[in-house]
């Protein structure tokens, strides 16, 4: 089983670079670099590539509204040069609040936009000259001045709903899932596997590990609460998959307090269904439960408990073998 790590948005730039240096001592598949409204993804990917040899380096997730497809292709080609051909491009539609409130762009037609976006990026990253007149983008004579290192950079799509999952299996090399209850994750993984082969079924899993198991569980619950509180996409998805009362309580409390990270509203059963958290021994067995759903690629989203460097070393010792 391939294990990867996501170095979360709440880490500082120095935290991410120090964690990348720590990973030189472990055998891992991919380091995923998120982008929300903090660190810019491509610059951090380039910096991490200079700290860490061997593992792939992925964007998790670049939204398709804040950059043109030509610019993302340029970033991917550059990152692939810097990393020696190790870039994986993670793309997604993000959400209306982020796209409209933070980027000032209309959030419309995400499926059609992603489809056209991927088509342009595939052409650009293969080195072809692009003349494209589409619904969202028109390009005339675009061709990268930098020769791509390889003909194809892998593309994974972040997917929540069934339509985006279906599109991912048609145009991408993999799908990146998030906040999926175990039974739903099993059903989704098996459905994807029955339709396509050589397709990466990845899921980013909120992960908090500590010798103080209660502290790790509280940390994971806080992150679950945050995503439910601020993201209507995940709130509605989880409400439709067994957690309607829990998500409603979190949303109502957030409306009152404006504090999204409230672990007291996330029951133990919900944390066990959505996250890996607790003592090292317990977390190893929890990872096996996620792997048994049919995932090909668990991505452990690092949630530090206490000192960041010490916490990350414990996470790596728990899940990864020495390099």
Secondary structure, 3 states (H helix, E strand, C coil): CEEEEEECCCCCHHHHHHHHHHHHHECCCEEEECCCCCCCHHHHHHHHHHHCCCCEEEECCEECCCCCHHHHHHHHHHHHHHHCCCEEEEEECCCHHHHHHHCCCCCCCHHHHHHHHHHHHHHHHCCCCEEEECCCCEEEEECCCCCCCCCCCCEEEECCCHHHHHHHHHHCCEEEEECCCHHHHHHHHHHHHHHCCCCEEEEEEEEEECCCHHHHHHHHHHHHHHHHHHCHHHHHHHHCCCCHHHHHHHHHHHHHHCCCCCHHHCCHHHHHHHEEEECHHHHHHHHHHHHCCCCCEEEEEECCCCCHHHHHHHHHHHHCCEC
